[in-house]
Every structure is written in C-alpha cells, then in structure tokens.
C-alpha cells in the first residue's frame, strides 16, 4: 500500500528579473505532468501536490518538467506538510512584533552560516540544518547585513525564502 503525502513545492527565482511563471500556467504544467488537483498559493511560486514519491524524486521530476514547459531552469525545494508544520512551529521569533518581517529560508544544503553576519539592532537569525529562521525590521529586508550575505550565498548554493505568513497560507490548504 502506497502512502500518499501532501507536499509544498517552493519554486526559487520566479516572477523576478523577467522569469515570469503565471499561476495558471504553473498549475497546468503540474497537471500535464500527472499530478491530480495541484493548487497554487499566491503568485510567488508555491504549489501544493499529493504524491507517493519521496522529496528527492519529486524534486528531480519537477525541475525536469518545469525546464521543458517554461524553457528556463527553475530550482525547487519540496517539503512534506508534516515537516513544514514542524518548521513553522519551531520558528524562534514567534513573538516578534508587527514592526518585523518573519521569514523562513529553505536551503538545498545545510552549510553552516556565519551567524555574526547580522545587525543585532534590526535582525536575528537561527539556523537549524538547512532551515534559516530570520526576523528583520520592516524596511530593512533588502538592506540588512544578513540579506546581503544571504544574496552572496545564494549565488553559490540554492535557497528560497518565504514569509512565514505565506507558509501558514500553504498549510491552511491541507
């Protein structure tokens, strides 16, 4: 008996820099690849699917058909809903006030970060394996020390960032 699980597929680097992927086209790409009832969430490259395959197999399959359908490489992070819920529950900055953005960065590898690359007055990070929890003062997201450090790392190693509100919207679709 196969175990069907729900997964979040988080696309990286879409709808920025001319790499446009419309939600309807993205959904149709997943349907064409054989996924039943895929759901897109927001317009930032989030898809919910069900499958009996493991995350590595799904990642390889999805990246291959997205390349074929959109004619450019799109890297993805695939996370099952149980793990995604645990990641959200472990968010260490839950009590951050409304003046902060709360992010989760999903990295392909769990390379250790330089945790000194933060500006303590405006941001904080905690790393757990390939997950980075980041809390940053609104208005500082693109200007913060960590943001600039993360941008340099992203050129060498794939990662994709989501606001925790987006992840909660994905989980609410379960």
MDTraj code that builds the backbone (N, CA, C; nanometers):
import mdtraj as md
import numpy as np

residues = "UNK UNK UNK UNK UNK UNK UNK UNK UNK UNK UNK UNK UNK UNK UNK UNK UNK UNK UNK UNK UNK UNK UNK UNK UNK UNK UNK UNK UNK UNK UNK UNK UNK UNK UNK UNK UNK UNK UNK UNK UNK UNK UNK UNK UNK UNK UNK UNK UNK UNK UNK UNK UNK UNK UNK UNK UNK UNK UNK UNK UNK UNK UNK UNK UNK UNK UNK UNK UNK UNK UNK UNK UNK UNK UNK UNK UNK UNK UNK UNK UNK UNK UNK UNK UNK UNK UNK UNK UNK UNK UNK UNK UNK UNK UNK UNK UNK UNK UNK UNK UNK UNK UNK UNK UNK UNK UNK UNK UNK UNK UNK UNK UNK UNK UNK UNK UNK UNK UNK UNK UNK UNK UNK UNK UNK UNK UNK UNK UNK UNK UNK UNK UNK UNK UNK UNK UNK UNK UNK UNK UNK UNK UNK UNK UNK UNK UNK UNK UNK UNK UNK UNK UNK UNK UNK UNK UNK UNK UNK UNK UNK UNK UNK UNK UNK UNK UNK UNK UNK UNK UNK UNK UNK UNK".split()
xyz = np.array([
    [0.0828, -0.1182, 0.0000],
    [0.0000, 0.0000, 0.0000],
    [0.0875, 0.1249, 0.0000],
    [0.0610, 0.2153, -0.0913],
    [0.1420, 0.3363, -0.1013],
    [0.0896, 0.4436, -0.0069],
    [0.1821, 0.5232, 0.0400],
    [0.1495, 0.6293, 0.1335],
    [0.1487, 0.7628, 0.0594],
    [0.0308, 0.8173, 0.0353],
    [0.0186, 0.9463, -0.0325],
    [0.0383, 1.0570, 0.0702],
    [0.1272, 1.1499, 0.0384],
    [0.1547, 1.2622, 0.1275],
    [0.1309, 1.3934, 0.0529],
    [0.1007, 1.4960, 0.1290],
    [0.0905, 1.6306, 0.0720],
    [0.2268, 1.6981, 0.0811],
    [0.2608, 1.7699, -0.0257],
    [0.3887, 1.8390, -0.0331],
    [0.3678, 1.9843, -0.0738],
    [0.4558, 2.0694, -0.0240],
    [0.4674, 2.2062, -0.0739],
    [0.5882, 2.2084, -0.1664],
    [0.5678, 2.2589, -0.2865],
    [0.6766, 2.2772, -0.3818],
    [0.7028, 2.4271, -0.3866],
    [0.8227, 2.4659, -0.3456],
    [0.8601, 2.6068, -0.3367],
    [0.9590, 2.6370, -0.4488],
    [0.9141, 2.7121, -0.5473],
    [0.9982, 2.7461, -0.6605],
    [1.0887, 2.8623, -0.6236],
    [1.2082, 2.8587, -0.6738],
    [1.3033, 2.9666, -0.6474],
    [1.3242, 3.0539, -0.7694],
    [1.3363, 3.1829, -0.7471],
    [1.3734, 3.2761, -0.8523],
    [1.2715, 3.2959, -0.9626],
    [1.1427, 3.2812, -0.9323],
    [1.0416, 3.3065, -1.0348],
    [0.9689, 3.4372, -1.0044],
    [0.9150, 3.4953, -1.1093],
    [0.8426, 3.6223, -1.1027],
    [0.9301, 3.7376, -1.0538],
    [1.0597, 3.7230, -1.0844],
    [1.1558, 3.8311, -1.0619],
    [1.2529, 3.8305, -1.1802],
    [1.3057, 3.9428, -1.2131],
    [1.4071, 3.9504, -1.3176],
    [1.3640, 3.8949, -1.4524],
    [1.2372, 3.9083, -1.4862],
    [1.1900, 3.8625, -1.6161],
    [1.1600, 3.7143, -1.6255],
    [1.1770, 3.6420, -1.5166],
    [1.1475, 3.4978, -1.5147],
    [1.0047, 3.4791, -1.4644],
    [0.9096, 3.5059, -1.5516],
    [0.7691, 3.5056, -1.5135],
    [0.7071, 3.3675, -1.5303],
    [0.6390, 3.3236, -1.4261],
    [0.5632, 3.1988, -1.4290],
    [0.4253, 3.2305, -1.3711],
    [0.3251, 3.2321, -1.4559],
    [0.1892, 3.2623, -1.4115],
    [0.1307, 3.1413, -1.3390],
    [0.0508, 3.1692, -1.2362],
    [-0.0068, 3.0621, -1.1538],
    [-0.0852, 2.9603, -1.2358],
    [-0.1655, 3.0070, -1.3302],
    [-0.2451, 2.9147, -1.4123],
    [-0.1561, 2.8249, -1.4978],
    [-0.0513, 2.8836, -1.5554],
    [0.0419, 2.8053, -1.6370],
    [0.1181, 2.7053, -1.5507],
    [0.1534, 2.7474, -1.4303],
    [0.2233, 2.6588, -1.3378],
    [0.1345, 2.5398, -1.3007],
    [0.0105, 2.5684, -1.2687],
    [-0.0848, 2.4624, -1.2342],
    [-0.1018, 2.3661, -1.3516],
    [-0.1156, 2.4181, -1.4713],
    [-0.1319, 2.3335, -1.5893],
    [-0.0086, 2.2472, -1.6141],
    [0.1085, 2.2999, -1.5857],
    [0.2318, 2.2233, -1.6000],
    [0.2314, 2.1012, -1.5077],
    [0.1847, 2.1206, -1.3846],
    [0.1771, 2.0093, -1.2892],
    [0.0700, 1.9085, -1.3318],
    [-0.0417, 1.9567, -1.3826],
    [-0.1474, 1.8661, -1.4294],
    [-0.0959, 1.7836, -1.5470],
    [-0.0298, 1.8500, -1.6406],
    [0.0260, 1.7820, -1.7578],
    [0.1273, 1.6744, -1.7167],
    [0.1983, 1.6992, -1.6068],
    [0.2976, 1.6028, -1.5571],
    [0.2334, 1.4880, -1.4796],
    [0.1002, 1.4925, -1.4632],
    [0.0308, 1.3806, -1.4000],
    [-0.0130, 1.4020, -1.2563],
    [0.0069, 1.5222, -1.2026],
    [-0.0377, 1.5489, -1.0659],
    [-0.1855, 1.5852, -1.0680],
    [-0.2601, 1.5229, -0.9793],
    [-0.4039, 1.5486, -0.9716],
    [-0.4303, 1.6622, -0.8719],
    [-0.5091, 1.7573, -0.9135],
    [-0.5521, 1.8685, -0.8278],
    [-0.4388, 1.9484, -0.7631],
    [-0.3348, 1.9870, -0.8383],
    [-0.2343, 2.0745, -0.7770],
    [-0.2981, 2.2097, -0.7473],
    [-0.2518, 2.2726, -0.6405],
    [-0.3026, 2.4048, -0.6022],
    [-0.1862, 2.5024, -0.5973],
    [-0.2044, 2.6183, -0.6592],
    [-0.1047, 2.7227, -0.6441],
    [-0.1495, 2.8142, -0.5308],
    [-0.0522, 2.8683, -0.4593],
    [-0.0809, 2.9566, -0.3468],
    [-0.0038, 3.0860, -0.3686],
    [-0.0781, 3.1951, -0.3792],
    [-0.0230, 3.3271, -0.4093],
    [0.0481, 3.3221, -0.5453],
    [0.1128, 3.4261, -0.5826],
    [0.1786, 3.4317, -0.7138],
    [0.3302, 3.4314, -0.6977],
    [0.3773, 3.3591, -0.5978],
    [0.5213, 3.3616, -0.5693],
    [0.5870, 3.2249, -0.5839],
    [0.5248, 3.1363, -0.6634],
    [0.5889, 3.0076, -0.6898],
    [0.5694, 2.9049, -0.5809],
    [0.4460, 2.8855, -0.5387],
    [0.4133, 2.7857, -0.4368],
    [0.3068, 2.6929, -0.4928],
    [0.3328, 2.5626, -0.4869],
    [0.2375, 2.4648, -0.5380],
    [0.2206, 2.3554, -0.4332],
    [0.0954, 2.3142, -0.4141],
    [0.0648, 2.2028, -0.3241],
    [0.0294, 2.0832, -0.4107],
    [0.0943, 1.9702, -0.3821],
    [0.0667, 1.8473, -0.4562],
    [0.0528, 1.7308, -0.3587],
    [-0.0020, 1.6223, -0.4093],
    [-0.0050, 1.4960, -0.3354],
    [0.0712, 1.3937, -0.4173],
    [0.1473, 1.3081, -0.3491],
    [0.2252, 1.2071, -0.4206],
    [0.2677, 1.0973, -0.3248],
    [0.3009, 0.9825, -0.3827],
    [0.3576, 0.8734, -0.3043],
    [0.5096, 0.8667, -0.3219],
    [0.5676, 0.9633, -0.3953],
    [0.7125, 0.9662, -0.4183],
    [0.7821, 1.0409, -0.3048],
    [0.9142, 1.0201, -0.2940],
    [0.9901, 1.0918, -0.1916],
    [1.0328, 1.2290, -0.2439],
    [1.0805, 1.3129, -0.1548],
    [1.1118, 1.4516, -0.1906],
    [1.2216, 1.4611, -0.2968],
    [1.3235, 1.3769, -0.2902],
    [1.4311, 1.3831, -0.3897],
    [1.3801, 1.3480, -0.5284],
    [1.3008, 1.2408, -0.5388],
    [1.2449, 1.2019, -0.6685],
    [1.1528, 1.3110, -0.7225],
    [1.0712, 1.3674, -0.6353],
    [0.9814, 1.4747, -0.6773],
    [1.0593, 1.5956, -0.7272],
    [1.1619, 1.6340, -0.6527],
    [1.2442, 1.7493, -0.6917],
    [1.2996, 1.7309, -0.8325],
    [1.3591, 1.6154, -0.8582],
    [1.4188, 1.5892, -0.9896],
    [1.3134, 1.5897, -1.0998],
    [1.2017, 1.5247, -1.0745],
    [1.0932, 1.5186, -1.1732],
    [1.0368, 1.6575, -1.2024],
    [1.0108, 1.7333, -1.0982],
    [0.9500, 1.8660, -1.1133],
    [1.0443, 1.9617, -1.1858],
    [1.1697, 1.9643, -1.1465],
    [1.2640, 2.0539, -1.2134],
    [1.2771, 2.0197, -1.3616],
    [1.2696, 1.8913, -1.3945],
    [1.2796, 1.8500, -1.5352],
    [1.1593, 1.8971, -1.6167],
    [1.0373, 1.8765, -1.5666],
    [0.9226, 1.9179, -1.6478],
    [0.9037, 2.0694, -1.6478],
    [0.9465, 2.1387, -1.5427],
    [0.9389, 2.2851, -1.5444],
    [1.0350, 2.3430, -1.6483],
    [1.1540, 2.2860, -1.6595],
    [1.2504, 2.3300, -1.7613],
    [1.1906, 2.3109, -1.9002],
    [1.1303, 2.1960, -1.9222],
    [1.0692, 2.1679, -2.0527],
    [0.9529, 2.2632, -2.0819],
    [0.8687, 2.2881, -1.9831],
    [0.7484, 2.3695, -2.0048],
    [0.7749, 2.5194, -2.0119],
    [0.8758, 2.5680, -1.9368],
    [0.8984, 2.7124, -1.9300],
    [1.0265, 2.7583, -1.9994],
    [1.1068, 2.6636, -2.0452],
    [1.2295, 2.6945, -2.1215],
    [1.3349, 2.7699, -2.0422],
    [1.3318, 2.7578, -1.9122],
    [1.4421, 2.8035, -1.8286],
    [1.4427, 2.7195, -1.7014],
    [1.5605, 2.7084, -1.6417],
    [1.5770, 2.6243, -1.5233],
    [1.5099, 2.6879, -1.4017],
    [1.4301, 2.6086, -1.3329],
    [1.3654, 2.6527, -1.2096],
    [1.3982, 2.5506, -1.1017],
    [1.4727, 2.5934, -1.0024],
    [1.5033, 2.5033, -0.8918],
    [1.3891, 2.5058, -0.7911],
    [1.3700, 2.3935, -0.7236],
    [1.2617, 2.3830, -0.6259],
    [1.3108, 2.3193, -0.4966],
    [1.2400, 2.3508, -0.3916],
    [1.2514, 2.2817, -0.2635],
    [1.1171, 2.2115, -0.2440],
    [1.1201, 2.0837, -0.2106],
    [0.9982, 2.0071, -0.1871],
    [0.9963, 1.9669, -0.0403],
    [0.8884, 2.0026, 0.0299],
    [0.8771, 1.9753, 0.1733],
    [0.7407, 1.9128, 0.1999],
    [0.7406, 1.7998, 0.2713],
    [0.6114, 1.7406, 0.3056],
    [0.5446, 1.8260, 0.4139],
    [0.4111, 1.8183, 0.4184],
    [0.3341, 1.9045, 0.5080],
    [0.3648, 1.8803, 0.6560],
    [0.3932, 1.7566, 0.6937],
    [0.4245, 1.7275, 0.8346],
    [0.5524, 1.8017, 0.8743],
    [0.6534, 1.7924, 0.7903],
    [0.7800, 1.8621, 0.8171],
    [0.7606, 2.0135, 0.8133],
    [0.6829, 2.0613, 0.7162],
    [0.6590, 2.2047, 0.7049],
    [0.5907, 2.2596, 0.8303],
    [0.4959, 2.1854, 0.8837],
    [0.4281, 2.2271, 1.0065],
    [0.5270, 2.2340, 1.1234],
    [0.6150, 2.1366, 1.1318],
    [0.7164, 2.1363, 1.2389],
    [0.8121, 2.2545, 1.2247],
    [0.8471, 2.2884, 1.1012],
    [0.9356, 2.4028, 1.0764],
    [0.8696, 2.5313, 1.1264],
    [0.7427, 2.5492, 1.0954],
    [0.6696, 2.6689, 1.1401],
    [0.6582, 2.6710, 1.2926],
    [0.6244, 2.5579, 1.3521],
    [0.6095, 2.5518, 1.4985],
    [0.7401, 2.5827, 1.5705],
    [0.8532, 2.5526, 1.5068],
    [0.9838, 2.5760, 1.5692],
    [1.0352, 2.7186, 1.5481],
    [0.9598, 2.8014, 1.4772],
    [1.0050, 2.9370, 1.4481],
    [1.0371, 3.0095, 1.5796],
    [1.1629, 3.0510, 1.5974],
    [1.2039, 3.1046, 1.7285],
    [1.1633, 3.2491, 1.7562],
    [1.1103, 3.3179, 1.6557],
    [1.0765, 3.4587, 1.6732],
    [0.9255, 3.4804, 1.6639],
    [0.8479, 3.3883, 1.7152],
    [0.7015, 3.3962, 1.7091],
    [0.6480, 3.5248, 1.7724],
    [0.7161, 3.5725, 1.8730],
    [0.6684, 3.6893, 1.9468],
    [0.7145, 3.8221, 1.8877],
    [0.7787, 3.8166, 1.7711],
    [0.8230, 3.9410, 1.7072],
    [0.7018, 4.0293, 1.6795],
    [0.7155, 4.1542, 1.7075],
    [0.6042, 4.2478, 1.6915],
    [0.5732, 4.2773, 1.5456],
    [0.4680, 4.3548, 1.5224],
    [0.4242, 4.3853, 1.3862],
    [0.5246, 4.4696, 1.3073],
    [0.6251, 4.5215, 1.3743],
    [0.7257, 4.6012, 1.3044],
    [0.8336, 4.5139, 1.2379],
    [0.8178, 4.3804, 1.2500],
    [0.9151, 4.2863, 1.1932],
    [0.8530, 4.1975, 1.0862],
    [0.9356, 4.1642, 0.9855],
    [0.9013, 4.0587, 0.8900],
    [0.9606, 3.9290, 0.9448],
    [0.8855, 3.8209, 0.9295],
    [0.9326, 3.6891, 0.9757],
    [0.9472, 3.5979, 0.8546],
    [1.0684, 3.5493, 0.8321],
    [1.0988, 3.4684, 0.7148],
    [1.1526, 3.3311, 0.7533],
    [1.1336, 3.2385, 0.6594],
    [1.1993, 3.1081, 0.6661],
    [1.2724, 3.0913, 0.5338],
    [1.4000, 3.0624, 0.5430],
    [1.4811, 3.0390, 0.4242],
    [1.5068, 2.8885, 0.4152],
    [1.4682, 2.8316, 0.3033],
    [1.4872, 2.6890, 0.2779],
    [1.6100, 2.6750, 0.1896],
    [1.7111, 2.6054, 0.2394],
    [1.8354, 2.5895, 0.1648],
    [1.8479, 2.4456, 0.1178],
    [1.9106, 2.4298, 0.0032],
    [1.9303, 2.2959, -0.0514],
    [2.0283, 2.2154, 0.0346],
    [2.1269, 2.2830, 0.0912],
    [2.2276, 2.2178, 0.1750],
    [2.2237, 2.2794, 0.3141],
    [2.2860, 2.2119, 0.4082],
    [2.2871, 2.2660, 0.5438],
    [2.4244, 2.3213, 0.5823],
    [2.4876, 2.3896, 0.4874],
    [2.6150, 2.4546, 0.5128],
    [2.5995, 2.5530, 0.6280],
    [2.6915, 2.5482, 0.7208],
    [2.6851, 2.6342, 0.8385],
    [2.7063, 2.7804, 0.7999],
    [2.6197, 2.8659, 0.8489],
    [2.6280, 3.0092, 0.8216],
    [2.7166, 3.0796, 0.9221],
    [2.7640, 3.1961, 0.8839],
    [2.8345, 3.2845, 0.9754],
    [2.7282, 3.3663, 1.0483],
    [2.6953, 3.3257, 1.1687],
    [2.5868, 3.3910, 1.2430],
    [2.6226, 3.5319, 1.2901],
    [2.7474, 3.5724, 1.2705],
    [2.7860, 3.7098, 1.3038],
    [2.7460, 3.8065, 1.1930],
    [2.6968, 3.7547, 1.0808],
    [2.6587, 3.8386, 0.9672],
    [2.5165, 3.8909, 0.9842],
    [2.4912, 3.9510, 1.0997],
    [2.3616, 4.0130, 1.1272],
    [2.3856, 4.1472, 1.1948],
    [2.2887, 4.2329, 1.1824],
    [2.2912, 4.3614, 1.2514],
    [2.1944, 4.3474, 1.3682],
    [2.2463, 4.3263, 1.4864],
    [2.1664, 4.2896, 1.6037],
    [2.0507, 4.3851, 1.6329],
    [2.0638, 4.5116, 1.5969],
    [1.9582, 4.6088, 1.6261],
    [1.8349, 4.5897, 1.5375],
    [1.8539, 4.5265, 1.4208],
    [1.7441, 4.5199, 1.3236],
    [1.7048, 4.3793, 1.2808],
    [1.7834, 4.2768, 1.3158],
    [1.7538, 4.1428, 1.2661],
    [1.8145, 4.0358, 1.3563],
    [1.7611, 3.9153, 1.3388],
    [1.8147, 3.7991, 1.4114],
    [1.7952, 3.6767, 1.3229],
    [1.8872, 3.5823, 1.3340],
    [1.8746, 3.4563, 1.2608],
    [1.9040, 3.3400, 1.3540],
    [1.8436, 3.2276, 1.3218],
    [1.8749, 3.0999, 1.3857],
    [1.8769, 2.9976, 1.2741],
    [1.9821, 2.9167, 1.2707],
    [1.9909, 2.8125, 1.1694],
    [1.9691, 2.6766, 1.2328],
    [1.8887, 2.5940, 1.1660],
    [1.8724, 2.4550, 1.2040],
    [1.8848, 2.3724, 1.0765],
    [1.9982, 2.3081, 1.0623],
    [2.0299, 2.2302, 0.9419],
    [2.0141, 2.3176, 0.8185],
    [1.9234, 2.2830, 0.7274],
    [1.9096, 2.3604, 0.6035],
    [1.8001, 2.4675, 0.6127],
    [1.7509, 2.4928, 0.7308],
    [1.6478, 2.5938, 0.7526],
    [1.7086, 2.7126, 0.8270],
    [1.6787, 2.8321, 0.7770],
    [1.7220, 2.9536, 0.8456],
    [1.5963, 3.0313, 0.8842],
    [1.5854, 3.0588, 1.0111],
    [1.4776, 3.1441, 1.0611],
    [1.5335, 3.2853, 1.0695],
    [1.4611, 3.3793, 1.0099],
    [1.5108, 3.5164, 1.0023],
    [1.3996, 3.6134, 1.0390],
    [1.4310, 3.7044, 1.1264],
    [1.3384, 3.8093, 1.1683],
    [1.4099, 3.9418, 1.1421],
    [1.3444, 4.0308, 1.0678],
    [1.4107, 4.1555, 1.0296],
    [1.3110, 4.2712, 1.0377],
    [1.3589, 4.3843, 1.0826],
    [1.2779, 4.5041, 1.0942],
    [1.2234, 4.5437, 0.9566],
    [1.0936, 4.5745, 0.9499],
    [1.0337, 4.6155, 0.8229],
    [1.1097, 4.7353, 0.7678],
    [1.1283, 4.7361, 0.6376],
    [1.2043, 4.8412, 0.5720],
    [1.3516, 4.8093, 0.5591],
    [1.3969, 4.7031, 0.6261],
    [1.5379, 4.6651, 0.6239],
    [1.5629, 4.5342, 0.5489],
    [1.4588, 4.4725, 0.4977],
    [1.4730, 4.3400, 0.4386],
    [1.5825, 4.3341, 0.3329],
    [1.5851, 4.4276, 0.2415],
    [1.6845, 4.4243, 0.1338],
    [1.8158, 4.4927, 0.1717],
    [1.8144, 4.5708, 0.2780],
    [1.9322, 4.6479, 0.3171],
    [2.0097, 4.5862, 0.4333],
    [1.9565, 4.4854, 0.4949],
    [2.0201, 4.4322, 0.6158],
    [2.1508, 4.3605, 0.5836],
    [2.2341, 4.3494, 0.6842],
    [2.3624, 4.2803, 0.6706],
    [2.3387, 4.1357, 0.6278],
    [2.2447, 4.0691, 0.6923],
    [2.2197, 3.9289, 0.6589],
    [2.1635, 3.9134, 0.5178],
    [2.0768, 4.0031, 0.4764],
    [2.0192, 3.9969, 0.3415],
    [2.1298, 3.9994, 0.2363],
    [2.2244, 4.0879, 0.2533],
    [2.3356, 4.0984, 0.1582],
    [2.4243, 3.9742, 0.1636],
    [2.4472, 3.9222, 0.2817],
    [2.5248, 3.7989, 0.2996],
    [2.4524, 3.6816, 0.2337],
    [2.3227, 3.6699, 0.2577],
    [2.2421, 3.5614, 0.2003],
    [2.2396, 3.5701, 0.0478],
    [2.2334, 3.6898, -0.0070],
    [2.2327, 3.7071, -0.1529],
    [2.3619, 3.6540, -0.2146],
    [2.4745, 3.6769, -0.1488],
    [2.6022, 3.6235, -0.1982],
    [2.6037, 3.4715, -0.1901],
    [2.5535, 3.4169, -0.0797],
    [2.5476, 3.2706, -0.0643],
    [2.4579, 3.2070, -0.1699],
    [2.3483, 3.2737, -0.2023],
    [2.2500, 3.2186, -0.2955],
    [2.3077, 3.2021, -0.4361],
    [2.4120, 3.2745, -0.4674],
    [2.4756, 3.2590, -0.5985],
    [2.5520, 3.1266, -0.6066],
    [2.5911, 3.0738, -0.4909],
    [2.6699, 2.9504, -0.4860],
    [2.5859, 2.8282, -0.4512],
    [2.4798, 2.8503, -0.3785],
    [2.4017, 2.7406, -0.3217],
    [2.2540, 2.7784, -0.3214],
    [2.1704, 2.6944, -0.3796],
    [2.0291, 2.7278, -0.3953],
    [1.9565, 2.7399, -0.2620],
    [1.8752, 2.8447, -0.2537],
    [1.7839, 2.8632, -0.1410],
    [1.6639, 2.9417, -0.1914],
    [1.5556, 2.9338, -0.1181],
    [1.4378, 3.0140, -0.1491],
    [1.3762, 3.0596, -0.0185],
    [1.3288, 3.1826, -0.0163],
    [1.2797, 3.2463, 0.1055],
    [1.1289, 3.2649, 0.0987],
    [1.0634, 3.2380, 0.2119],
    [0.9198, 3.2627, 0.2209],
    [0.8896, 3.3346, 0.3516],
    [0.7990, 3.4300, 0.3438],
    [0.7460, 3.4924, 0.4634],
    [0.6664, 3.3845, 0.5380],
    [0.6733, 3.3842, 0.6685],
    [0.6020, 3.2814, 0.7446],
    [0.4512, 3.2872, 0.7186],
    [0.3984, 3.4060, 0.6865],
    [0.2557, 3.4169, 0.6535],
    [0.2215, 3.3340, 0.5297],
    [0.3113, 3.3326, 0.4318],
    [0.2910, 3.2522, 0.3112],
    [0.2888, 3.1037, 0.3454],
    [0.3818, 3.0613, 0.4290],
    [0.3868, 2.9199, 0.4684],
    [0.2596, 2.8814, 0.5433],
    [0.2115, 2.9704, 0.6292],
    [0.0869, 2.9419, 0.7019],
    [-0.0314, 2.9313, 0.6059],
    [-0.0324, 3.0123, 0.4993],
    [-0.1392, 3.0020, 0.3982],
    [-0.1313, 2.8687, 0.3242],
    [-0.0093, 2.8246, 0.2963],
    [0.0080, 2.6938, 0.2312],
    [-0.0454, 2.5834, 0.3212],
    [-0.0066, 2.5861, 0.4480],
    [-0.0513, 2.4821, 0.5428],
    [-0.2022, 2.4847, 0.5629],
    [-0.2628, 2.6003, 0.5538],
    [-0.4080, 2.6122, 0.5720],
    [-0.4849, 2.5409, 0.4619],
    [-0.4198, 2.5100, 0.3499],
    [-0.4847, 2.4416, 0.2380],
    [-0.4923, 2.2907, 0.2604],
    [-0.4306, 2.2432, 0.3676],
    [-0.4290, 2.0972, 0.3935],
    [-0.5676, 2.0440, 0.4209],
])
top = md.Topology()
chain = top.add_chain()
for i, resn in enumerate(residues, 1):
    res = top.add_residue(resn, chain, resSeq=i)
    for name in ("N", "CA", "C"):
        top.add_atom(name, md.element.get_by_symbol(name[0]), res)
traj = md.Trajectory(xyz[None], top)
